[in-house]
């Protein structure tokens, strides 16, 4: 190796040594980064002071409106059927006493008039014998004969004054003919059907002009202004419901409200809903309500003496809650009086204790927590600001 090569190798090594020395020097001049301590997190819980009072509870239930009175229109006689003073169409309203439909009674009416004429003849035939043998009652029968009008219903028969007179009338067929005619009059009345209440037609099965037989269903009518709400109440809530209790009924869709009353409670469990049906009468007032409308109700239940209302989701294992003692969580058992959809009524804690009223995740007994009061949070913030 010649001199020139030695000089190049020495220069290269010197440059490298100088570079490492400078790098070490400057690295020693840089300050080490500050290591920050992880902040200590505090668990805050919302609490409420235990205080007992008389709690009025309610049962919330849903159901559909049903008319309190619905009737099927059935024919009791045969003949050609025609509509009355209203159209036989679904939704048609009518007033009490309105002729809804009638069945042609021309033949039946003529037959009845013929029977009355024969009866009038029979009465005329017994008058001479009545005058001779039963003169003390002749005037009554003579007056009865004069009042008979074949266009009207037969008047009531005069009362026989002796058994002998009764026997005489029976052997002449007066009684049998009289009651046959009264039966025909009653049957003739069934050719016309008048509305028994204010209502509307909900179903039509036969059109005007159709020929019908006895038992044929013509349609269905419902009574307006008299409705019930059928709601399903869970069996655990039934002991709290009493017949005659007032109830609030409302619709979330139409924003309407009504008052009602518990009319009756079923004695069996509905197999479809596995609950008990409760029927509420509805005071409609001037507000319109429709059959089949879906409504919600609030039924007052019995009042719980010395209880406290808390959210249902703060109850653990069906009868345990958390309370805060100093800064520690404590599990305590309570007595549950009433369970509702979102709340429960409890007792069993000492008044003044700090009850946790928010659901906790992964909480346990003796866990360190702090009450989420505003003054505690402000104090911590001010302390943190001062340290900085």
C-alpha positions in Angstrom: 0.0 0.0 0.0 1.5 3.3 -1.1 1.5 6.6 0.8 -1.4 8.1 -1.1 -3.8 5.3 -0.2 -2.8 5.6 3.4 -3.6 9.3 3.4 -7.1 8.6 1.8 -8.0 5.9 4.4 -6.9 8.1 7.3 -8.9 11.1 6.1 -12.1 9.0 5.7 -11.7 7.5 9.2 -11.1 11.0 10.6 -14.2 12.3 9.0 -16.3 9.5 10.4 -15.0 9.9 13.9 -15.7 13.6 13.7 -19.3 13.0 12.6 -19.9 10.5 15.5 -18.4 13.0 17.9 -20.6 15.9 16.7 -23.7 13.7 16.8 -23.0 12.6 20.4 -22.4 16.2 21.4 -25.6 17.6 20.0 -27.6 14.7 21.4 -26.3 15.5 24.8 -27.5 19.1 24.4 -31.2 18.1 23.8 -33.5 18.0 26.8 -35.3 14.8 27.6 -39.2 15.0 27.0 -41.3 15.4 30.1 -43.1 12.3 31.1 -46.8 13.1 32.0 -48.6 11.1 34.6 -51.9 9.6 33.5 -54.8 11.5 35.1 -56.7 9.7 37.8 -60.4 9.3 36.5 -63.2 9.7 39.0 -66.5 7.9 38.6 -69.5 10.2 39.2 -73.0 8.8 39.8 -76.3 10.6 39.9 -78.0 10.2 43.3 -81.3 11.1 45.0 -82.1 11.4 48.6 -84.4 8.8 49.9 -87.8 10.3 50.8 -91.1 8.4 51.3 -94.5 9.6 50.5 -97.9 8.2 49.4 -97.6 7.2 45.7 -100.5 7.1 43.4 -99.8 4.5 40.7 -101.3 4.0 37.3 -101.7 1.0 34.9 -101.1 1.8 31.3 -102.9 -0.4 28.8 -103.8 -0.3 25.1 -106.9 -1.5 23.3 -109.5 -1.0 20.6 -112.8 0.8 20.8 -115.8 -1.4 20.6 -119.4 -0.3 20.4 -121.3 -1.1 23.7 -124.3 -2.3 21.7 -124.3 -4.1 18.4 -127.3 -5.8 16.9 -127.7 -8.2 13.9 -130.8 -7.5 11.8 -132.5 -10.8 11.3 -135.8 -11.5 9.6 -138.5 -13.3 11.6 -140.9 -13.6 8.7 -140.5 -14.4 5.0 -141.3 -12.2 2.0 -139.9 -9.5 -0.2 -137.7 -7.1 1.8 -137.5 -3.3 1.1 -135.5 -0.5 2.7 -137.3 1.8 5.0 -136.7 5.5 5.6 -132.9 5.2 5.3 -130.7 3.6 2.7 -129.4 0.1 3.6 -125.8 1.1 3.1 -122.8 0.7 5.4 -122.1 3.9 7.3 -125.6 5.2 7.0 -126.7 7.0 10.2 -130.2 6.8 11.7 -132.2 8.0 14.7 -134.1 6.0 17.2 -137.5 5.0 15.9 -136.6 5.2 12.2 -138.0 2.5 10.0 -134.9 0.6 8.8 -136.6 -2.0 6.6 -139.9 -3.7 6.0 -141.1 -7.0 4.5 -144.1 -7.0 2.2 -147.1 -7.7 4.4 -150.0 -7.4 1.9 -151.0 -11.1 2.1 -150.6 -11.4 5.9 -152.6 -8.2 6.4 -155.5 -9.4 4.3 -155.5 -12.8 6.1 -155.6 -11.0 9.4 -158.6 -8.9 8.3 -160.4 -12.0 7.3 -159.8 -13.5 10.7 -161.1 -10.4 12.4 -164.3 -10.5 10.3 -164.9 -14.1 11.3 -164.4 -13.1 14.9 -166.8 -10.2 14.6 -169.4 -12.7 13.2 -168.8 -15.1 16.2 -169.3 -12.2 18.7 -172.5 -11.2 17.0 -173.8 -14.8 17.1 -173.4 -15.1 20.9 -175.0 -11.7 21.8 -178.6 -13.1 21.8 -177.7 -15.9 24.2 -175.7 -13.5 26.4 -178.7 -11.2 26.7 -180.9 -14.0 27.9 -178.5 -16.2 30.0 -175.9 -13.7 31.1 -177.7 -10.4 31.1 -175.5 -9.0 33.9 -172.6 -8.9 31.5 -174.4 -8.3 28.2 -173.7 -4.6 28.1 -170.0 -5.3 28.2 -170.0 -7.6 25.3 -172.3 -5.4 23.3 -170.0 -2.5 23.8 -167.0 -4.7 22.9 -168.7 -5.7 19.6 -169.2 -2.1 18.7 -165.5 -1.2 19.3 -164.0 -3.9 17.1 -162.4 -2.3 14.0 -160.8 -4.7 11.5 -158.2 -2.0 10.6 -157.0 -1.9 14.2 -155.8 -4.4 16.8 -158.4 -6.2 18.7 -159.3 -4.7 22.1 -158.9 -6.8 25.2 -161.8 -9.2 25.9 -164.4 -8.4 28.6 -163.9 -10.4 31.8 -166.3 -13.3 32.4 -168.3 -12.8 35.6 -168.9 -16.5 36.3 -167.5 -19.9 35.5 -170.7 -20.8 33.6 -170.2 -17.7 31.3 -166.5 -18.7 30.8 -167.5 -22.2 29.8 -170.1 -20.8 27.4 -167.5 -18.6 25.7 -164.9 -21.3 25.5 -167.4 -23.8 23.8 -168.2 -21.1 21.2 -164.4 -20.8 20.4 -164.3 -17.1 21.4 -161.0 -17.5 23.4 -159.2 -19.6 20.8 -160.1 -17.3 17.9 -159.2 -14.2 19.9 -155.7 -15.4 20.8 -155.1 -16.7 17.2 -155.8 -13.2 15.9 -153.6 -11.6 18.6 -150.8 -13.9 17.5 -151.3 -12.9 13.9 -151.2 -9.2 14.9 -147.9 -9.8 16.6 -146.5 -11.6 13.6 -147.7 -8.8 11.3 -145.8 -6.3 13.5 -142.6 -8.2 12.7 -142.8 -7.2 9.1 -141.4 -3.7 10.0 -138.2 -3.1 11.9 -137.7 0.2 13.7 -134.3 1.4 15.1 -134.1 0.8 18.8 -131.4 3.5 19.3 -129.4 6.2 17.5 -126.7 4.5 15.5 -125.4 3.5 12.1 -125.3 0.5 9.8 -121.9 -1.3 10.0 -122.7 -4.2 7.7 -125.2 -5.0 5.0 -125.8 -8.5 3.7 -129.1 -8.2 1.7 -130.1 -5.5 -0.8 -133.5 -3.9 -1.0 -135.9 -6.0 -3.1 -134.4 -9.4 -2.2 -136.7 -12.3 -1.1 -135.8 -13.5 2.4 -136.7 -16.3 4.7 -137.0 -16.4 8.5 -133.6 -16.2 10.1 -131.9 -14.4 7.2 -129.4 -11.9 8.3 -130.0 -8.5 6.6 -127.1 -6.6 8.3 -125.7 -5.2 11.5 -126.2 -2.0 13.3 -124.2 -0.3 16.1 -125.1 2.2 18.6 -123.4 5.6 18.4 -122.4 7.6 21.5 -122.0 4.5 23.7 -118.5 2.9 23.3 -116.2 0.8 25.4 -112.4 0.4 25.3 -111.3 -3.2 25.7 -107.7 -3.3 27.1 -105.4 -6.1 28.0 -104.0 -5.9 31.6 -101.3 -8.2 32.8 -102.4 -10.6 35.5 -100.0 -9.2 38.0 -101.7 -5.8 37.7 -105.3 -7.1 38.0 -105.4 -6.9 41.8 -104.8 -3.2 41.6 -107.8 -2.6 39.3 -111.2 -1.9 40.8 -114.6 -1.7 39.0 -115.9 1.8 39.1 -112.5 3.5 39.1 -112.1 6.5 36.8 -109.7 6.2 33.9 -108.1 8.5 31.4 -108.3 7.6 27.7 -106.3 9.3 25.0 -105.1 9.0 21.4 -101.5 9.8 20.5 -102.4 10.1 16.8 -105.3 12.6 17.1 -104.2 14.2 20.4 -107.7 13.7 21.8 -108.5 12.8 25.4 -111.6 11.3 27.1 -112.6 10.3 30.5 -113.9 6.8 31.3 -114.6 4.3 34.0 -113.8 0.6 34.6 -117.1 -1.1 33.8 -116.1 -4.8 34.3 -113.2 -7.2 34.5 -113.1 -10.6 32.9 -112.9 -13.7 35.1 -110.5 -15.5 32.8 -107.2 -15.0 31.0 -107.4 -14.2 27.3 -105.5 -17.1 25.5 -104.4 -14.8 22.7 -102.8 -12.1 24.9 -102.2 -14.1 28.1 -103.7 -11.2 30.0 -107.1 -10.3 31.5 -109.5 -8.1 29.5 -110.7 -5.0 31.2 -113.6 -3.0 29.7 -113.7 0.8 30.1 -116.8 3.0 29.3 -115.9 6.1 27.4 -117.5 9.5 27.9 -117.3 10.8 24.4 -118.8 14.2 25.0 -118.7 16.2 21.8 -115.5 14.5 20.4 -115.9 12.0 17.7 -114.8 8.4 18.4 -114.8 5.5 16.0 -115.5 1.8 16.4 -112.2 -0.1 16.1 -110.0 2.9 16.9 -106.8 2.1 18.8 -106.4 4.1 22.1 -104.3 4.1 25.2 -105.6 4.3 28.8 -104.3 5.1 32.2 -106.2 3.3 35.0 -105.6 4.4 38.6 -104.3 1.7 40.8 -104.2 1.5 44.6 -102.1 4.1 46.5 -98.9 2.9 48.0 -98.3 4.2 51.5 -94.8 5.4 52.4 -93.2 4.5 49.1 -90.6 6.0 46.7 -90.9 6.1 42.9 -87.6 5.3 41.1 -86.6 4.4 37.5 -87.0 0.7 36.8 -83.6 0.4 35.2 -81.8 1.2 38.5 -83.1 -2.0 40.1 -80.8 -5.0 40.0 -81.6 -8.6 40.6 -85.2 -7.7 41.0 -84.8 -6.2 44.5 -81.4 -4.6 44.9 -80.2 -1.0 44.5 -76.9 0.9 45.0 -76.5 3.6 47.6 -73.5 5.9 48.2 -72.0 5.9 51.7 -69.2 8.4 51.9 -67.5 7.6 48.6 -68.3 3.9 48.4 -71.1 2.1 46.6 -73.1 -0.2 48.7 -75.6 -2.8 47.6 -78.8 -2.9 49.5 -82.0 -4.9 49.2 -85.4 -3.1 48.9 -89.1 -4.1 49.0 -90.8 -3.7 45.6 -94.4 -2.6 46.1 -95.4 -2.0 42.5 -93.7 -2.6 39.1 -94.7 -0.5 36.1 -93.5 0.0 32.6 -90.7 2.5 33.4 -90.8 3.0 37.2 -91.1 1.0 40.4 -92.3 1.8 43.9 -90.0 0.7 46.6 -89.3 0.9 50.4 -86.8 -0.5 52.8 -84.1 2.1 52.7 -83.5 4.7 55.4 -84.7 8.2 54.7 -81.9 10.5 53.8 -79.7 7.9 52.2 -78.2 8.7 48.8 -79.8 6.3 46.3 -78.2 5.9 42.9 -80.8 6.7 40.2 -78.9 5.9 37.1 -78.0 2.5 35.6 -74.4 1.5 36.3 -72.1 -0.7 34.2 -69.6 -3.1 35.9 -70.4 -1.6 39.3 -69.7 -3.6 42.4 -69.9 -3.3 46.2 -67.4 -0.9 47.8 -66.5 0.7 44.5 -65.2 4.3 44.9 -67.6 6.8 43.4 -68.5 10.4 43.7 -71.9 12.1 43.7 -72.5 14.0 40.5 -73.2 17.3 42.3 -72.3 20.5 40.5 -70.2 21.9 43.4 -68.0 18.8 43.5 -67.3 19.1 39.8 -66.5 22.8 40.0 -64.1 22.2 42.9 -62.2 19.6 40.9 -61.9 21.9 38.0 -60.6 24.8 40.1 -58.0 22.6 41.7 -56.8 21.4 38.4 -56.5 25.0 37.1 -54.5 26.0 40.2 -52.0 23.2 39.8 -51.3 24.4 36.3 
